[in-house]
Amino acid sequence: MSEVPPTRMNQQVFKGKKKAAQSGHRLLKKKADALKVKFRDYAKAIAETKGSMSNDASSAFFSLTQAEYAAGNFKQKVAEGQLTARVRVGAGVDNVAGVKLPVFSKYETGVAADNQSLGLVGGGKKIQNVRDKFTVLLDMLIKLASLQTSFATLDEAMKVTNRRVNALENVTIPKIEGVLAYISRELDELEREDFTRLKLVQGKKEEQLAVEEALKAKAVAEGKAPGKENDQDITAAFDAQDDADVVF
């Protein structure tokens, strides 16, 4: 703090800094609260998705076992077909209190399925049931991936925001307040010194005036008018004709 000159201008500058720091702290506090609420929502949604996903996964793989029992081992026929994705995953962005969170969504590519002939001999209904079950499982996987990615991003953003809030609350604002207190103390000390100096000067002037008044009163008491001792013409003692001429 000693490197800050204790002036009125610096006092106004640091008051502005304190106001800006307090405004930033208030806004970051609101942002941290909003992120905390969203963080809890994501945690709850992840727990619910994982709980339902375990049942969906077990149901999907059990239906696959039933289809293989009814239609035989059809995995080889699926692998020999055209392996073009009918479903793809797209990425979007969700803005939460200035934090960009990734959001995944599923969309159809429009490619026709080339394995519709599976199950004609037997087990077609079971194979269709497998498609439906694994489609539901895929939706849950995409939803869970989106939630967990956003959850991790939100957790990191919360840590950064909380660090900034703590830095402003425990370091920056107290430091600015300490500088302002130092400047106020120094300015008060300077004002006291100026006041003391003015009192001393005023006291000296009053003493001088008192001495002059005493001298005047003494002169009046002795019958001498003040200022008469200098009325005699001092040039009368000199004769200008005695001076020699100056030749240039």
NORNORRA-V314963 format. One record per residue. N is the residue number from 0. RES is the residue in one small letter. OMEGA is omega in whole degrees, 0 to 359 (none if undefined). Layout:
BEGIN
n=N res=RES omega=OMEGA
n=N res=RES omega=OMEGA
END
This chain:
BEGIN
n=0 res=m omega=182
n=1 res=s omega=180
n=2 res=e omega=178
n=3 res=v omega=179
n=4 res=p omega=182
n=5 res=p omega=180
n=6 res=t omega=178
n=7 res=r omega=181
n=8 res=m omega=178
n=9 res=n omega=177
n=10 res=q omega=178
n=11 res=q omega=179
n=12 res=v omega=182
n=13 res=f omega=172
n=14 res=k omega=175
n=15 res=g omega=177
n=16 res=k omega=179
n=17 res=k omega=179
n=18 res=k omega=179
n=19 res=a omega=179
n=20 res=a omega=178
n=21 res=q omega=177
n=22 res=s omega=177
n=23 res=g omega=178
n=24 res=h omega=180
n=25 res=r omega=180
n=26 res=l omega=178
n=27 res=l omega=177
n=28 res=k omega=177
n=29 res=k omega=178
n=30 res=k omega=179
n=31 res=a omega=178
n=32 res=d omega=178
n=33 res=a omega=178
n=34 res=l omega=180
n=35 res=k omega=178
n=36 res=v omega=179
n=37 res=k omega=179
n=38 res=f omega=178
n=39 res=r omega=178
n=40 res=d omega=179
n=41 res=y omega=180
n=42 res=a omega=178
n=43 res=k omega=180
n=44 res=a omega=179
n=45 res=i omega=179
n=46 res=a omega=179
n=47 res=e omega=181
n=48 res=t omega=179
n=49 res=k omega=179
n=50 res=g omega=178
n=51 res=s omega=183
n=52 res=m omega=179
n=53 res=s omega=177
n=54 res=n omega=179
n=55 res=d omega=180
n=56 res=a omega=180
n=57 res=s omega=178
n=58 res=s omega=181
n=59 res=a omega=181
n=60 res=f omega=175
n=61 res=f omega=176
n=62 res=s omega=176
n=63 res=l omega=177
n=64 res=t omega=178
n=65 res=q omega=180
n=66 res=a omega=178
n=67 res=e omega=178
n=68 res=y omega=183
n=69 res=a omega=186
n=70 res=a omega=183
n=71 res=g omega=180
n=72 res=n omega=183
n=73 res=f omega=180
n=74 res=k omega=180
n=75 res=q omega=179
n=76 res=k omega=178
n=77 res=v omega=180
n=78 res=a omega=180
n=79 res=e omega=182
n=80 res=g omega=180
n=81 res=q omega=184
n=82 res=l omega=177
n=83 res=t omega=185
n=84 res=a omega=173
n=85 res=r omega=181
n=86 res=v omega=176
n=87 res=r omega=182
n=88 res=v omega=177
n=89 res=g omega=182
n=90 res=a omega=175
n=91 res=g omega=182
n=92 res=v omega=174
n=93 res=d omega=183
n=94 res=n omega=178
n=95 res=v omega=179
n=96 res=a omega=178
n=97 res=g omega=179
n=98 res=v omega=181
n=99 res=k omega=182
n=100 res=l omega=178
n=101 res=p omega=179
n=102 res=v omega=180
n=103 res=f omega=179
n=104 res=s omega=181
n=105 res=k omega=175
n=106 res=y omega=181
n=107 res=e omega=178
n=108 res=t omega=181
n=109 res=g omega=179
n=110 res=v omega=180
n=111 res=a omega=179
n=112 res=a omega=182
n=113 res=d omega=181
n=114 res=n omega=179
n=115 res=q omega=181
n=116 res=s omega=179
n=117 res=l omega=177
n=118 res=g omega=178
n=119 res=l omega=180
n=120 res=v omega=180
n=121 res=g omega=178
n=122 res=g omega=181
n=123 res=g omega=179
n=124 res=k omega=179
n=125 res=k omega=180
n=126 res=i omega=177
n=127 res=q omega=176
n=128 res=n omega=177
n=129 res=v omega=178
n=130 res=r omega=182
n=131 res=d omega=181
n=132 res=k omega=181
n=133 res=f omega=173
n=134 res=t omega=177
n=135 res=v omega=180
n=136 res=l omega=178
n=137 res=l omega=177
n=138 res=d omega=179
n=139 res=m omega=178
n=140 res=l omega=180
n=141 res=i omega=179
n=142 res=k omega=180
n=143 res=l omega=178
n=144 res=a omega=178
n=145 res=s omega=181
n=146 res=l omega=182
n=147 res=q omega=177
n=148 res=t omega=178
n=149 res=s omega=179
n=150 res=f omega=179
n=151 res=a omega=178
n=152 res=t omega=180
n=153 res=l omega=178
n=154 res=d omega=178
n=155 res=e omega=178
n=156 res=a omega=178
n=157 res=m omega=179
n=158 res=k omega=180
n=159 res=v omega=180
n=160 res=t omega=179
n=161 res=n omega=177
n=162 res=r omega=179
n=163 res=r omega=178
n=164 res=v omega=180
n=165 res=n omega=179
n=166 res=a omega=178
n=167 res=l omega=185
n=168 res=e omega=188
n=169 res=n omega=184
n=170 res=v omega=190
n=171 res=t omega=183
n=172 res=i omega=176
n=173 res=p omega=178
n=174 res=k omega=179
n=175 res=i omega=178
n=176 res=e omega=177
n=177 res=g omega=178
n=178 res=v omega=179
n=179 res=l omega=178
n=180 res=a omega=178
n=181 res=y omega=181
n=182 res=i omega=180
n=183 res=s omega=178
n=184 res=r omega=181
n=185 res=e omega=179
n=186 res=l omega=177
n=187 res=d omega=178
n=188 res=e omega=178
n=189 res=l omega=178
n=190 res=e omega=178
n=191 res=r omega=178
n=192 res=e omega=178
n=193 res=d omega=179
n=194 res=f omega=179
n=195 res=t omega=179
n=196 res=r omega=179
n=197 res=l omega=178
n=198 res=k omega=178
n=199 res=l omega=180
n=200 res=v omega=179
n=201 res=q omega=178
n=202 res=g omega=178
n=203 res=k omega=180
n=204 res=k omega=179
n=205 res=e omega=177
n=206 res=e omega=180
n=207 res=q omega=178
n=208 res=l omega=179
n=209 res=a omega=178
n=210 res=v omega=180
n=211 res=e omega=179
n=212 res=e omega=179
n=213 res=a omega=178
n=214 res=l omega=179
n=215 res=k omega=179
n=216 res=a omega=179
n=217 res=k omega=179
n=218 res=a omega=179
n=219 res=v omega=180
n=220 res=a omega=180
n=221 res=e omega=177
n=222 res=g omega=178
n=223 res=k omega=177
n=224 res=a omega=180
n=225 res=p omega=178
n=226 res=g omega=183
n=227 res=k omega=183
n=228 res=e omega=181
n=229 res=n omega=182
n=230 res=d omega=182
n=231 res=q omega=180
n=232 res=d omega=183
n=233 res=i omega=180
n=234 res=t omega=182
n=235 res=a omega=181
n=236 res=a omega=183
n=237 res=f omega=178
n=238 res=d omega=184
n=239 res=a omega=181
n=240 res=q omega=180
n=241 res=d omega=182
n=242 res=d omega=177
n=243 res=a omega=180
n=244 res=d omega=180
n=245 res=v omega=181
n=246 res=v omega=179
n=247 res=f omega=none
END
